[in-house]
Amino acid sequence: MSRMRWKGLLASALIGVVAVVVYGCSSSGGNPVADSGTKPSATHRDAGSVAPVEAGTGDDGSAPAGAAFDGTSGKACMSNADCTGPATGVVGSSAANANVCSNSYTFATIDGVLSPQLWPTPLCLVPLSTMAGVGNCDPGAAGLQFCDSADPTDNTSPGVCIPLTIPQQAGPTNGVCLPHCTFKFDGSPQTGCPGKDTCNPASYELDTTTSSIMGDGFCQGTCQADADCAGLGAGWVCQIDDGLCTKAKKTPTKAIGTACTNSGPGTTPATMSDTYTGACNCPYSGSAVTAFYCTQACVVGGTPCPSGYVCDAQVPGIIGPFPGDAGDLYLPGPTVQNPGLAGVCLATCSPDGGAGDAGAGDAGAGDAGAGAAGSGLCPALSTCLAPSDPSMNGTAAGPDCLPTQ
């Protein structure tokens, strides 16, 4: 099957998430994140740095070319023993006996959430690095590469290599290998993430045979209720605004829709920012956006967002460019989001703002940051964008209130 892969990874591929992974939608759950300057990516976590692993079985993440692999990324597990690869005789597989169950890791505090677990349903992972900024796979210089398999260009691989730098750089430790998930533009559920784990969009491929687009992403959890964390054992509860399982809930001090600050373009949350203190889920950490409005994590098709908000998985309203014989191609995004995608609750709005702003729809400096949910206006620091907005920053869930560029 002939495929044309998008030139680059969508900028937000990781939202808060992984502490091992990346801070995405402010780790707080949510998956929105935008590159410095590019439209929001379809992800639930900010792309940034690998969050510190406090304890576990991870090594330094490095692996020589041609190293053995288990091929079990994304498999539901209870212990590391569930994650070893096939013993022998399986074509294309070479058991490394290295993959581990996600519940074997302890992660550092994320957005004020103490020692969270990033996957409500434990799953198998390629060992994560215990060194800040060091990954365990090669993302390549552009586009999307895969992992936990023999061929990094095979999009059926169980793992996907998410870049740890913007712009991405090739190198054996410049990416983190996470369980691979996919979704079609037909509104069907995501595939690849088990149980209560969710799919965070990262990139898109155009099938030139069927003229259809397929989305690739990575699995990371987004709990929505305490019961979602039951697979981790006794005592685990859900920090709902961040979508993270923990044993010690925090109490947000800022309400949804309130202006907030995050870590900005750095990989480490700015000390005393609302993201750092956990005052609220302030998305877009790791991007050029340094301030936004408080919100909460969500799952498409899951628990509804508060009134006046929509769960936005940050899938672009216009996808591209795809290289074509007659020049770059830009195609419309999906009309319906896929159940099981991780997202963040964003305020809904009217593109014209209801105030004759010639399509602005954002709360300007003289609007005192107004824009209550459902009013048609946006909170301060955000702009109302429709999926087909010429800026190409709109998302398929829109019109809703996205960062002012």
Secondary structure as GFF3:
##gff-version 3
##sequence-region A 1 405
A	DSSP	beta_strand	3	5	.	.	.	ID=ss1
A	DSSP	beta_strand	33	34	.	.	.	ID=ss2
A	DSSP	beta_strand	40	41	.	.	.	ID=ss3
A	DSSP	beta_strand	53	55	.	.	.	ID=ss4
A	DSSP	three_ten_helix	80	83	.	.	.	ID=ss5
A	DSSP	beta_strand	100	101	.	.	.	ID=ss6
A	DSSP	three_ten_helix	102	104	.	.	.	ID=ss7
A	DSSP	beta_strand	106	107	.	.	.	ID=ss8
A	DSSP	beta_strand	124	125	.	.	.	ID=ss9
A	DSSP	beta_strand	145	147	.	.	.	ID=ss10
A	DSSP	beta_strand	159	163	.	.	.	ID=ss11
A	DSSP	beta_strand	175	184	.	.	.	ID=ss12
A	DSSP	beta_strand	197	207	.	.	.	ID=ss13
A	DSSP	beta_strand	212	221	.	.	.	ID=ss14
A	DSSP	three_ten_helix	226	232	.	.	.	ID=ss15
A	DSSP	beta_strand	237	239	.	.	.	ID=ss16
A	DSSP	beta_strand	244	246	.	.	.	ID=ss17
A	DSSP	beta_strand	259	261	.	.	.	ID=ss18
A	DSSP	alpha_helix	274	277	.	.	.	ID=ss19
A	DSSP	beta_strand	291	293	.	.	.	ID=ss20
A	DSSP	beta_strand	297	299	.	.	.	ID=ss21
A	DSSP	beta_strand	309	312	.	.	.	ID=ss22
A	DSSP	beta_strand	318	322	.	.	.	ID=ss23
A	DSSP	beta_strand	329	332	.	.	.	ID=ss24
A	DSSP	beta_strand	342	347	.	.	.	ID=ss25
A	DSSP	three_ten_helix	365	367	.	.	.	ID=ss26
A	DSSP	beta_strand	382	385	.	.	.	ID=ss27
A	DSSP	beta_strand	400	403	.	.	.	ID=ss28
###
